[in-house]
Amino acid sequence: MEARRTTKDYKEFDIIAIPEDVPEVGIRAGTEGAVVEVMPDGTLVVDVVNEAGHTIDMIYVTPEPEPRVVGRWHVGEG
C-alpha cells in the first residue's frame, strides 16, 4: 500500500490523479493532470489536458487530509 502524500511531497510537474469527478467539464475521477503550481496553503493547481494536448481545465486540489477538488478555473474551449 502506498503511503499517503502530504502537501510538502508535491512539486511542480508531478502527475496526479484528480480525486473526484468534475462533471461540468467532463473530467472523471482518476484523470491525470500535471501540477503547475503548489500554492502557499498547499493547494495544488493541476492542468488537465485532452488527447490533443489542449487544456480542458485547471483544477484546484487540496491533498490533505484527503485529496479533494476545491475549485476550478475554466480555461478550455466551450
N, C-alpha and C positions, 0 to 999 in steps of 0.2 A: 504494500500500500504506500502511495506517495505521501510524503509529509506535506502538511498544509503550508502554503507560501504566505508570508506576511508582506505587508506593504514594502518593507525595505528590500525584499528579494526581487522586486521588479525593476526593470530598467528599459530605456528606450530600445525599440526594435525587437523586444520579446514578442513571441507569438503566443496569444492566449485564446482560449475558447470563451465566447460570450456565454454567460451563465444562464441566461433565460431568453425566451422569445421576445422579439421586438416586432410585433405584428404590423405596426404602422408602415414599416419599410420592408417587410418580408424576411427579416433575419430570424433564424431559428436558433434555439439553444444549441451550443456546440459549434456554431460557425466560428471559424478562426479569424482573428484580426491582429494587426500589429500595434503594439503600444507606441504611440508617438510622443507621449508626454506623461510624466509622473508628476502630478500637481503637489504642492506643498502639504496638502492634507492627506496625501496618499492615494487620491482618486486617480485612476488610470484613464487616459484618453486613448481610445482604441479606434484605429482606422479599419473599417471593414470594406473590402473591395469585391467587385463582381469578377466573373471569369475573364472579362476584357481588361481588368486592372483599373477600372474606374471606381472611385469611392462611392459607396452606397450611403454610408452614414458614418459619423463619428459618435461612438458610444462611450458614455462615462460609466466606468465600473469601479465599485469600491470592493477591494479584496477582503476586507475584514469587517465583522467577524466571519461572515460567509460571503463569498462573491455574489454581487447582485448589481443589476443595472440601476443607476441612479439618475440617468438623463441621457439626452442625445442632442446632437446638433446636426440637423439635416443639411447635407451639402450635395447630395446626389441629384441625378436628373429626376424630373417628375414631381 
